């Protein structure tokens, strides 16, 4: 049997990671400024994280949700404290797509409605409901197509108000990323998020804050949506939640009531996943990583804004993007192969920077220096 070939991959085999660095099978060291799609939140192989998983595995790694699992309640309590959502409820699953899938399903249960508002350039996952709310026709199979999802322009307050005025009583949920990741590091405006909140209140819809990539402290606040100063009804989370261990979840406002059987999962909230997530939250709190992400992000943005050739440097915290002209199209490839630095991309011309929240200022300087060198080089050859 061979692997199903759906990933365009770099010919690099990573075998070890520590902090903000990874090593390949030839012992070549790479600076990781992408964190595997914003997954690595507290650095590779953080000692506290490794110890917590090892100790939990030595006791029990898994049993189903048919028995009491006290570590789930420990995780919920600490998550409520660190996120300042102490009165919310937690449902645990395995991934961001599952989190958004359950969020949309729960909103439909709660409202008795079927329509969902999503936005241009959105990405919410690849499972049926999540991908139906994703603005990328290339990954939506015919079976995923539905008339229940309506796409409106991102950050267009007037279009949102107009649609609600006409159809508000049919809308189950509005789902929005606080910062679009795959879409290109596009920040939802404060006015836009506040309008979603007010319209959801007026018409009885559920405001779903997709924080899968932009949550868990990456933006300089726990949820990037918090910059708007309003609460969502449901927050979805995953990537940074387990620092590489698969776990996801939704934080649910107290007014949305549970019923036996309405949601469920086999692996979600298992002992080992909760140990990983609990360790991540502990490190985030004890090491002050949310505040650090804010300060480091401002430092990095300022450095990047001074680099000639980079356009529209943007983002919050350590979720940063910038655009490059076509003559610099090889920048990201050269950073990887010449400077041994991992970065991300968003089509057609955005470079994404999503390092661990523990990254040092020295590593940020290494990244900026490498970018300057490559811009200078590409200017000479193009």
PAVOTOR-607822 format. One record per residue (C-alpha): residue in three letters; x, y negated, z. Coordinates in nm, 3 decimals, padded with zeros to 5 digits. Layout:
# PAVOTOR-607822
(ALA, (X, Y, Z)),
...
# end
This chain:
# PAVOTOR-607822
(UNK, (00.000, 00.000, 00.000)),
(UNK, (00.118, -00.352, -00.076)),
(UNK, (00.013, -00.685, 00.068)),
(UNK, (-00.274, -00.872, -00.096)),
(UNK, (-00.090, -01.155, -00.270)),
(UNK, (-00.275, -01.473, -00.168)),
(UNK, (00.006, -01.676, -00.010)),
(UNK, (00.264, -01.879, -00.206)),
(UNK, (00.562, -01.821, 00.022)),
(UNK, (00.916, -01.947, 00.068)),
(UNK, (01.178, -01.675, 00.041)),
(UNK, (01.277, -01.714, 00.406)),
(UNK, (01.239, -01.458, 00.685)),
(UNK, (01.211, -01.618, 01.030)),
(UNK, (01.316, -01.385, 01.310)),
(UNK, (01.368, -01.609, 01.614)),
(UNK, (01.246, -01.939, 01.755)),
(UNK, (01.342, -02.161, 02.046)),
(UNK, (01.205, -02.507, 02.116)),
(UNK, (01.185, -02.696, 01.786)),
(UNK, (01.419, -02.462, 01.599)),
(UNK, (01.376, -02.129, 01.420)),
(UNK, (01.637, -01.893, 01.274)),
(UNK, (01.619, -01.668, 00.970)),
(UNK, (01.755, -01.317, 00.926)),
(UNK, (02.088, -01.464, 00.812)),
(UNK, (02.114, -01.663, 01.137)),
(UNK, (02.054, -01.991, 00.955)),
(UNK, (01.889, -02.248, 01.184)),
(UNK, (01.594, -02.462, 01.071)),
(UNK, (01.435, -02.763, 01.237)),
(UNK, (01.062, -02.696, 01.261)),
(UNK, (00.867, -03.016, 01.200)),
(UNK, (00.552, -02.833, 01.092)),
(UNK, (00.488, -02.583, 01.369)),
(UNK, (00.317, -02.334, 01.141)),
(UNK, (00.021, -02.564, 01.059)),
(UNK, (00.024, -02.747, 01.397)),
(UNK, (00.007, -02.420, 01.590)),
(UNK, (00.326, -02.457, 01.795)),
(UNK, (00.228, -02.707, 02.061)),
(UNK, (00.478, -02.640, 02.343)),
(UNK, (00.774, -02.520, 02.138)),
(UNK, (00.882, -02.176, 02.030)),
(UNK, (00.940, -01.920, 02.307)),
(UNK, (00.879, -02.160, 02.594)),
(UNK, (01.004, -01.969, 02.903)),
(UNK, (00.688, -02.026, 03.109)),
(UNK, (00.470, -01.914, 02.818)),
(UNK, (00.675, -01.601, 02.753)),
(UNK, (00.673, -01.507, 03.120)),
(UNK, (00.296, -01.555, 03.151)),
(UNK, (00.226, -01.327, 02.855)),
(UNK, (00.472, -01.063, 02.971)),
(UNK, (00.327, -01.057, 03.321)),
(UNK, (-00.030, -01.034, 03.194)),
(UNK, (00.060, -00.757, 02.949)),
(UNK, (00.215, -00.566, 03.238)),
(UNK, (-00.123, -00.574, 03.415)),
(UNK, (-00.382, -00.545, 03.135)),
(UNK, (-00.391, -00.686, 02.785)),
(UNK, (-00.753, -00.629, 02.690)),
(UNK, (-01.093, -00.533, 02.805)),
(UNK, (-01.424, -00.641, 02.658)),
(UNK, (-01.660, -00.918, 02.763)),
(UNK, (-01.886, -00.656, 02.922)),
(UNK, (-01.693, -00.700, 03.250)),
(UNK, (-01.582, -00.998, 03.458)),
(UNK, (-01.259, -01.155, 03.333)),
(UNK, (-01.158, -01.412, 03.597)),
(UNK, (-00.878, -01.558, 03.385)),
(UNK, (-01.146, -01.689, 03.147)),
(UNK, (-01.288, -01.904, 03.428)),
(UNK, (-00.936, -02.017, 03.523)),
(UNK, (-00.881, -02.126, 03.163)),
(UNK, (-01.218, -02.304, 03.149)),
(UNK, (-01.147, -02.491, 03.473)),
(UNK, (-00.802, -02.609, 03.366)),
(UNK, (-00.924, -02.699, 03.016)),
(UNK, (-01.201, -02.909, 03.167)),
(UNK, (-00.952, -03.086, 03.391)),
(UNK, (-00.688, -03.158, 03.125)),
(UNK, (-00.941, -03.260, 02.858)),
(UNK, (-01.157, -03.457, 03.104)),
(UNK, (-01.462, -03.253, 03.004)),
(UNK, (-01.525, -03.088, 03.340)),
(UNK, (-01.902, -03.053, 03.293)),
(UNK, (-01.873, -02.878, 02.954)),
(UNK, (-01.909, -02.503, 02.891)),
(UNK, (-01.651, -02.284, 02.715)),
(UNK, (-01.708, -02.009, 02.460)),
(UNK, (-01.393, -01.827, 02.355)),
(UNK, (-01.318, -01.672, 02.016)),
(UNK, (-01.009, -01.599, 01.805)),
(UNK, (-00.952, -01.874, 01.548)),
(UNK, (-01.047, -02.218, 01.426)),
(UNK, (-01.278, -02.086, 01.157)),
(UNK, (-01.462, -01.879, 01.418)),
(UNK, (-01.482, -02.180, 01.646)),
(UNK, (-01.644, -02.392, 01.376)),
(UNK, (-01.866, -02.104, 01.267)),
(UNK, (-01.999, -02.066, 01.619)),
(UNK, (-02.031, -02.443, 01.666)),
(UNK, (-02.251, -02.480, 01.358)),
(UNK, (-02.455, -02.172, 01.445)),
(UNK, (-02.508, -02.296, 01.800)),
(UNK, (-02.617, -02.638, 01.673)),
(UNK, (-02.876, -02.470, 01.451)),
(UNK, (-03.003, -02.258, 01.741)),
(UNK, (-03.023, -02.566, 01.963)),
(UNK, (-03.207, -02.791, 01.716)),
(UNK, (-03.407, -02.533, 01.521)),
(UNK, (-03.279, -02.702, 01.205)),
(UNK, (-03.062, -02.587, 00.915)),
(UNK, (-02.897, -02.892, 00.752)),
(UNK, (-02.534, -02.981, 00.823)),
(UNK, (-02.356, -03.303, 00.729)),
(UNK, (-01.987, -03.269, 00.640)),
(UNK, (-01.749, -03.507, 00.465)),
(UNK, (-01.524, -03.545, 00.163)),
(UNK, (-01.179, -03.384, 00.198)),
(UNK, (-01.294, -03.187, 00.500)),
(UNK, (-01.147, -02.850, 00.596)),
(UNK, (-01.324, -02.642, 00.861)),
(UNK, (-01.214, -02.285, 00.786)),
(UNK, (-01.268, -01.992, 00.552)),
(UNK, (-01.556, -01.796, 00.707)),
(UNK, (-01.906, -01.834, 00.564)),
(UNK, (-02.045, -02.140, 00.742)),
(UNK, (-01.707, -02.302, 00.799)),
(UNK, (-01.605, -02.276, 00.435)),
(UNK, (-01.947, -02.395, 00.320)),
(UNK, (-01.872, -02.715, 00.513)),
(UNK, (-01.524, -02.740, 00.357)),
(UNK, (-01.476, -02.975, 00.062)),
(UNK, (-01.273, -02.741, -00.159)),
(UNK, (-01.467, -02.552, -00.424)),
(UNK, (-01.167, -02.330, -00.500)),
(UNK, (-01.209, -02.142, -00.172)),
(UNK, (-01.591, -02.128, -00.166)),
(UNK, (-01.713, -01.795, -00.307)),
(UNK, (-02.061, -01.773, -00.464)),
(UNK, (-02.193, -01.597, -00.154)),
(UNK, (-02.080, -01.895, 00.059)),
(UNK, (-02.266, -02.153, -00.149)),
(UNK, (-02.563, -02.305, 00.029)),
(UNK, (-02.791, -02.603, 00.000)),
(UNK, (-02.776, -02.647, 00.376)),
(UNK, (-02.450, -02.847, 00.374)),
(UNK, (-02.445, -03.205, 00.253)),
(UNK, (-02.116, -03.383, 00.183)),
(UNK, (-02.092, -03.755, 00.243)),
(UNK, (-01.793, -03.989, 00.193)),
(UNK, (-01.549, -03.980, 00.483)),
(UNK, (-01.546, -04.300, 00.692)),
(UNK, (-01.843, -04.446, 00.502)),
(UNK, (-02.070, -04.574, 00.779)),
(UNK, (-02.336, -04.712, 00.546)),
(UNK, (-02.371, -04.385, 00.351)),
(UNK, (-02.413, -04.200, 00.680)),
(UNK, (-02.681, -04.439, 00.803)),
(UNK, (-02.867, -04.418, 00.473)),
(UNK, (-02.868, -04.039, 00.472)),
(UNK, (-02.990, -04.019, 00.831)),
(UNK, (-03.265, -04.271, 00.760)),
(UNK, (-03.396, -04.044, 00.485)),
(UNK, (-03.324, -03.697, 00.628)),
(UNK, (-03.237, -03.738, 00.996)),
(UNK, (-03.513, -03.509, 01.124)),
(UNK, (-03.377, -03.216, 00.921)),
(UNK, (-03.013, -03.242, 01.035)),
(UNK, (-02.886, -02.981, 01.280)),
(UNK, (-02.528, -03.107, 01.303)),
(UNK, (-02.264, -03.345, 01.182)),
(UNK, (-01.917, -03.187, 01.175)),
(UNK, (-01.611, -03.409, 01.145)),
(UNK, (-01.236, -03.387, 01.199)),
(UNK, (-01.095, -03.668, 01.412)),
(UNK, (-00.794, -03.661, 01.182)),
(UNK, (-00.822, -03.462, 00.859)),
(UNK, (-00.521, -03.235, 00.831)),
(UNK, (-00.550, -03.037, 00.509)),
(UNK, (-00.728, -03.339, 00.360)),
(UNK, (-00.413, -03.550, 00.398)),
(UNK, (-00.388, -03.699, 00.752)),
(UNK, (-00.694, -03.919, 00.714)),
(UNK, (-00.802, -04.079, 01.042)),
(UNK, (-01.171, -04.106, 01.124)),
(UNK, (-01.237, -04.467, 01.217)),
(UNK, (-01.366, -04.555, 01.562)),
(UNK, (-01.674, -04.716, 01.407)),
(UNK, (-01.741, -04.403, 01.201)),
(UNK, (-01.726, -04.168, 01.503)),
(UNK, (-01.937, -04.400, 01.715)),
(UNK, (-02.196, -04.414, 01.438)),
(UNK, (-02.207, -04.034, 01.425)),
(UNK, (-02.269, -04.034, 01.799)),
(UNK, (-02.546, -04.295, 01.788)),
(UNK, (-02.723, -04.139, 01.489)),
(UNK, (-02.701, -03.792, 01.643)),
(UNK, (-02.861, -03.929, 01.958)),
(UNK, (-03.134, -04.108, 01.766)),
(UNK, (-03.232, -03.813, 01.548)),
(UNK, (-03.157, -03.522, 01.779)),
(UNK, (-02.861, -03.381, 01.581)),
(UNK, (-02.552, -03.218, 01.729)),
(UNK, (-02.218, -03.398, 01.693)),
(UNK, (-01.945, -03.136, 01.632)),
(UNK, (-01.590, -03.263, 01.675)),
(UNK, (-01.355, -03.037, 01.481)),
(UNK, (-01.036, -03.061, 01.686)),
(UNK, (-00.880, -02.739, 01.559)),
(UNK, (-00.573, -02.915, 01.421)),
(UNK, (-00.600, -03.263, 01.574)),
(UNK, (-00.679, -03.148, 01.927)),
(UNK, (-00.483, -03.017, 02.224)),
(UNK, (-00.289, -03.338, 02.279)),
(UNK, (-00.139, -03.364, 01.933)),
(UNK, (-00.287, -03.708, 01.865)),
(UNK, (-00.177, -03.865, 02.194)),
(UNK, (-00.517, -03.792, 02.348)),
(UNK, (-00.647, -03.445, 02.425)),
(UNK, (-00.903, -03.463, 02.143)),
(UNK, (-00.829, -03.719, 01.871)),
(UNK, (-01.201, -03.801, 01.872)),
(UNK, (-01.148, -03.949, 02.220)),
(UNK, (-01.005, -04.264, 02.061)),
(UNK, (-01.367, -04.361, 01.982)),
(UNK, (-01.463, -04.357, 02.350)),
(UNK, (-01.769, -04.134, 02.300)),
(UNK, (-01.829, -03.767, 02.373)),
(UNK, (-01.916, -03.509, 02.111)),
(UNK, (-02.170, -03.235, 02.183)),
(UNK, (-01.932, -02.956, 02.077)),
(UNK, (-01.554, -02.959, 02.037)),
(UNK, (-01.391, -02.682, 01.834)),
(UNK, (-01.030, -02.591, 01.904)),
(UNK, (-00.774, -02.327, 01.815)),
(UNK, (-00.433, -02.389, 01.660)),
(UNK, (-00.234, -02.548, 01.944)),
(UNK, (-00.443, -02.363, 02.202)),
(UNK, (-00.234, -02.046, 02.211)),
(UNK, (00.103, -02.169, 02.077)),
(UNK, (00.093, -01.887, 01.823)),
(UNK, (-00.122, -01.636, 02.009)),
(UNK, (-00.460, -01.610, 01.832)),
(UNK, (-00.728, -01.784, 02.036)),
(UNK, (-01.001, -02.037, 01.965)),
(UNK, (-01.296, -02.182, 02.143)),
(UNK, (-01.573, -02.436, 02.160)),
(UNK, (-01.638, -02.674, 02.447)),
(UNK, (-02.013, -02.724, 02.473)),
(UNK, (-02.199, -03.013, 02.639)),
(UNK, (-02.415, -02.921, 02.939)),
(UNK, (-02.740, -03.004, 02.759)),
(UNK, (-02.694, -02.713, 02.518)),
(UNK, (-02.817, -02.404, 02.699)),
(UNK, (-02.689, -02.047, 02.649)),
(UNK, (-02.898, -01.734, 02.596)),
(UNK, (-02.776, -01.377, 02.612)),
(UNK, (-02.670, -01.256, 02.269)),
(UNK, (-02.680, -01.588, 02.082)),
(UNK, (-02.300, -01.580, 02.041)),
(UNK, (-02.058, -01.292, 02.083)),
(UNK, (-01.710, -01.161, 02.012)),
(UNK, (-01.507, -00.847, 02.076)),
(UNK, (-01.159, -00.993, 02.114)),
(UNK, (-01.242, -01.352, 02.207)),
(UNK, (-01.133, -01.442, 02.559)),
(UNK, (-00.932, -01.127, 02.617)),
(UNK, (-00.687, -01.120, 02.907)),
(UNK, (-00.374, -01.168, 02.699)),
(UNK, (-00.513, -01.454, 02.491)),
(UNK, (-00.632, -01.634, 02.803)),
(UNK, (-00.290, -01.592, 02.966)),
(UNK, (-00.130, -01.753, 02.662)),
(UNK, (-00.380, -02.041, 02.655)),
(UNK, (-00.355, -02.096, 03.030)),
(UNK, (00.024, -02.118, 03.000)),
(UNK, (-00.004, -02.372, 02.718)),
(UNK, (-00.237, -02.596, 02.918)),
(UNK, (-00.015, -02.570, 03.224)),
(UNK, (00.291, -02.678, 03.026)),
(UNK, (00.099, -02.961, 02.858)),
(UNK, (-00.008, -03.093, 03.197)),
(UNK, (00.314, -03.036, 03.391)),
(UNK, (00.543, -03.173, 03.119)),
(UNK, (00.321, -03.470, 03.030)),
(UNK, (00.307, -03.368, 02.666)),
(UNK, (-00.001, -03.568, 02.567)),
(UNK, (00.162, -03.895, 02.669)),
(UNK, (00.489, -03.778, 02.514)),
(UNK, (00.315, -03.707, 02.182)),
(UNK, (00.179, -04.060, 02.177)),
(UNK, (00.519, -04.221, 02.242)),
(UNK, (00.714, -03.993, 02.010)),
(UNK, (00.458, -04.042, 01.736)),
(UNK, (00.482, -04.419, 01.755)),
(UNK, (00.861, -04.393, 01.745)),
(UNK, (00.854, -04.164, 01.442)),
(UNK, (00.600, -04.372, 01.252)),
(UNK, (00.808, -04.685, 01.304)),
(UNK, (01.119, -04.510, 01.170)),
(UNK, (00.934, -04.373, 00.869)),
(UNK, (00.775, -04.708, 00.787)),
(UNK, (01.123, -04.850, 00.743)),
(UNK, (01.222, -04.589, 00.482)),
(UNK, (01.202, -04.731, 00.129)),
(UNK, (01.004, -04.498, -00.096)),
(UNK, (00.756, -04.370, 00.160)),
(UNK, (00.401, -04.500, 00.124)),
(UNK, (00.108, -04.526, 00.362)),
(UNK, (00.275, -04.381, 00.673)),
(UNK, (-00.017, -04.291, 00.898)),
(UNK, (-00.139, -04.071, 01.179)),
(UNK, (-00.169, -04.058, 01.554)),
(UNK, (00.070, -03.896, 01.797)),
(UNK, (00.259, -03.610, 01.636)),
(UNK, (00.014, -03.569, 01.349)),
(UNK, (00.174, -03.789, 01.085)),
(UNK, (00.159, -03.809, 00.708)),
(UNK, (00.300, -04.021, 00.431)),
(UNK, (00.270, -04.032, 00.053)),
(UNK, (00.546, -04.022, -00.205)),
(UNK, (00.558, -04.121, -00.569)),
(UNK, (00.591, -03.852, -00.834)),
(UNK, (00.964, -03.912, -00.875)),
(UNK, (01.006, -03.791, -00.513)),
(UNK, (00.800, -03.476, -00.566)),
(UNK, (01.098, -03.258, -00.468)),
(UNK, (01.142, -03.427, -00.129)),
(UNK, (00.975, -03.158, 00.076)),
(UNK, (01.149, -02.874, -00.108)),
(UNK, (01.487, -03.042, -00.064)),
(UNK, (01.424, -03.101, 00.306)),
(UNK, (01.370, -02.729, 00.345)),
(UNK, (01.643, -02.587, 00.125)),
(UNK, (01.915, -02.850, 00.163)),
(UNK, (01.855, -02.981, 00.515)),
(UNK, (01.684, -02.675, 00.667)),
(UNK, (01.380, -02.870, 00.786)),
(UNK, (01.024, -02.738, 00.767)),
(UNK, (00.750, -02.990, 00.686)),
(UNK, (00.397, -02.954, 00.551)),
(UNK, (00.204, -03.094, 00.258)),
(UNK, (-00.140, -03.199, 00.142)),
(UNK, (-00.215, -03.215, -00.227)),
(UNK, (-00.125, -03.401, -00.435)),
(UNK, (00.155, -03.605, -00.278)),
(UNK, (00.133, -03.614, 00.102)),
(UNK, (00.403, -03.484, 00.336)),
(UNK, (00.272, -03.378, 00.677)),
(UNK, (00.474, -03.385, 01.000)),
(UNK, (00.331, -03.164, 01.278)),
(UNK, (00.610, -03.066, 01.519)),
(UNK, (00.580, -02.920, 01.866)),
(UNK, (00.483, -03.179, 02.126)),
(UNK, (00.809, -03.092, 02.302)),
(UNK, (01.029, -03.207, 02.012)),
(UNK, (01.312, -03.439, 02.115)),
(UNK, (01.392, -03.785, 01.985)),
(UNK, (01.723, -03.650, 01.852)),
(UNK, (01.533, -03.405, 01.632)),
(UNK, (01.304, -03.682, 01.507)),
(UNK, (01.614, -03.881, 01.412)),
(UNK, (01.752, -03.579, 01.225)),
(UNK, (01.428, -03.562, 01.025)),
(UNK, (01.429, -03.933, 00.938)),
(UNK, (01.797, -03.928, 00.839)),
(UNK, (01.738, -03.630, 00.610)),
(UNK, (01.441, -03.804, 00.447)),
(UNK, (01.652, -04.115, 00.385)),
(UNK, (01.929, -03.907, 00.230)),
(UNK, (01.688, -03.726, -00.002)),
(UNK, (01.508, -04.043, -00.108)),
(UNK, (01.845, -04.198, -00.196)),
(UNK, (01.946, -03.884, -00.386)),
(UNK, (01.618, -03.856, -00.577)),
(UNK, (01.640, -04.223, -00.670)),
(UNK, (01.974, -04.155, -00.841)),
(UNK, (01.854, -03.853, -01.042)),
(UNK, (01.508, -03.972, -01.144)),
# end
